[in-house]
Amino acid sequence: MSLRSGTPFARLESTIESAASGGSLPNTDSYNSPRGGLLIEDLTDAELVRAHRVDSVLPALAARAVEADRSGEFPIEHVRTISEAGLLGLTVPIEYGGLGGGLRDLAAATFAMATECASTSLAYFFQCSGSSRGLLPLAAIDAGLFPDDEIPIVRAFGEKVLHRMGDEGRWIANFASESVRTKGAAVTIATEASRADGGWVINGVKSFGCATGIADDYLVTAKLDTGDTAADLAVFLIPRSTPGVAERTKWDAVGMRATATHGIILENVFVPDEDSLTVPGAFVNMTLVSRGSFVGNQVALSSVYVGAAQAIYDFAMNYLTSTKYANSDDPIGSSDLHRQLIGKMRSHLDTAFLWARRQIELETADPEILAKGDVIANWRIAKGEIADNCFQVAVHALKACGTSNTGMGGSISRGFRDLSMALVQGFPAERGRLEAASYLVSGSEGAQFGTLKS
């Protein structure tokens, strides 16, 4: 489905443009407390406007959260809700039809959405991450990483991705991960592209990617059959309805159940040259100009889990302060046991916030605070610290709220199961610490992308 952004936010659009050009918001007092401001505490005027767009969709996300978790199905109506709020182009520049937001906006958005429906927030993150495949090629051009004869090809692909997300309001799913593993690489690419008249033929299986069967287009990372190094990786923009594209069997996950992450099968899928970025070394050049790990913005994914942890903490605190003992007017949270658990919850939640905010600062500060290698090393540790601490919020909330709050559709159960996925999503904390230590000792870390030889 291709859903162009609606017009309910015309006034907000004008204020975004005003703020982006140095203007200020009218009636700023009415823009004081968006949900995402809990994570990003110093939102600018333009960021406040975008954050309130996010808040406008939260009731719809909340209304479907329990059923989405129960059924394990992404609520298809959320595509229209998010599109009509203009949020499919959150991180797309205004000149391409987007809202002109950046990492701070995305982290605030995923945090806010996750307080109501973590699954939708995760799927939304991966939609927005597609903009990097448009922005980074353009940044690499500006950095002088391409010769003159390659620039038009690279620019055309980058701008096509951005126009499709912004002007056309299409949901783009990002597929890189595969189930195949090789020693020494975080992600191994076995999906292969072979040359054909006027384009490329793609074959392979992508095991993980949110919005499978939901998104309008799939951004697929594959290796060219002419080589087996990271320099041979390429990116292809493939409409969902393209012949040869099929969904993998759906899986019954423990948490983040409504993300449609089952992945795709690509069998002799033809992609025309104009939808392909196959310039040698283009993928590597993209990684060179990002502010953080790989293509950057990864901390906005972790912000999903911080939002989910905030939600379970808020539920637990409301329960512990409003439920009273049968023989006393004291809330059950006043007992020594519960106060200890509350302290643990708050400590873990605050720790997750601190790691997330620090990483966001490192990837957005101007001028830059640390060299890129140090920013990546910090991310390696931050990702695991955020995941582990968010999960511990859920563990202590479960203990504090007791058996009566363990119903599968309840906030404690859903939050606990969703946050368990943080422990395994991307890479576990242990791998991140090892990678960071390797960099700190020897100045290098393990490869992020590898290929499987033909």
PyMOL commands that set and color helices and strands:
alter all, ss='L'
color gray80, all
select helices_A, chain A and resi 10-20+28-31+35-38+45-71+77-84+87-89+94-96+103-114+118-129+132-142+151-165+230-232+273-275+282-288+298-322+332-334+336-364+372-401+403-405+411-423+429-442
alter helices_A, ss='H'
color red, helices_A
select strands_A, chain A and resi 172-175+185-189+192-196+199-206+217-224+233-239+245-247+264-272+276-277+447-451
alter strands_A, ss='S'
color yellow, strands_A
deselect
rebuild
show_as cartoon
